[in-house]
Amino acid sequence: MTELVVYTSFSFILDTFDVSLRAEYADEHFHLITFRDHPKVVFERIQNDIKSGNHSADIVIGPHWMILNLQLAGLLKPYDSPEYDAYPKEFFNPKGAWCAMALSPVGMAYNTDLISESEAPDTLTDTVDEKWRGKLAAHEIVDNKEGQMGLTYLTALNRIMGEKRWNDFVGRLADMKPTTYECMPEMALNIGLGNSQLGLPATVACISYYLDIQGRPVTHKMPTDIPFLTTFAPTIALVANGENPEWAEKGFDFALSEEWQSRVEGLGGKIPTRPGLIDPNPIPEDAEYFPTLDDAVNIPKFREILRSKLV
């Protein structure tokens, strides 16, 4: 019996990917076996699988920061996909091996019933203005019980903003004592409920369900005082110690194919990574993609720096 084992923190995208992959290989029979949980748990599951000498997932689908952490830990295997030729070089790494599966801009979110468009902050500096005290939310930054985007975002901002601006922003953020949420969708929901009015960081993807499906009064906005930051949400990767490399590569290639990528736009706030499928492309040419591998290397250092400033 042929099996394909996939670990993910993106359950919704996996369900659609499963159906699409079966349609692509309609004359072949395979069993898709999955493990689904928050990113930190998925990372630890792969780590423990390989440490114990057992087979792990064939494929992992998760936020880009998690995939880079897996690469740094030596838990991914190389693969030179024929689909890479269609992608910008920053979207993939054959040594990983990983490739961006979808894109999502990263900015801030606010409640449209409580904050008008003209009142909403235009810049990151505006978000830590005194007027938002008691109203500001943040994705949990240093404890990372479920995810790590808050920490990853602030780590990348140090590189982007420079030390002086970054220290000023983080100091003001600490003074604001924002309400923190363990995952970004939880933050988006609470902004939609009015428990918080404004929050960061927020991806378009994490807001989409509450806006498009539940009709919550929450929207997304990009700050104008930093580059247009975009992350890979999710990234797909091949795991070391997977038992079925042939099917792993088939699934990986399919995720990058025009056939699959043409479906990504309908998956809730996600943008295809394969160029040429959206016109006009909502991601500007000068957008900055994060985290980089260097950002991932620096995350442990900045966790301790931010712990001393924020806790």
Disulfide bonds with the S-S distance in Angstrom:
none
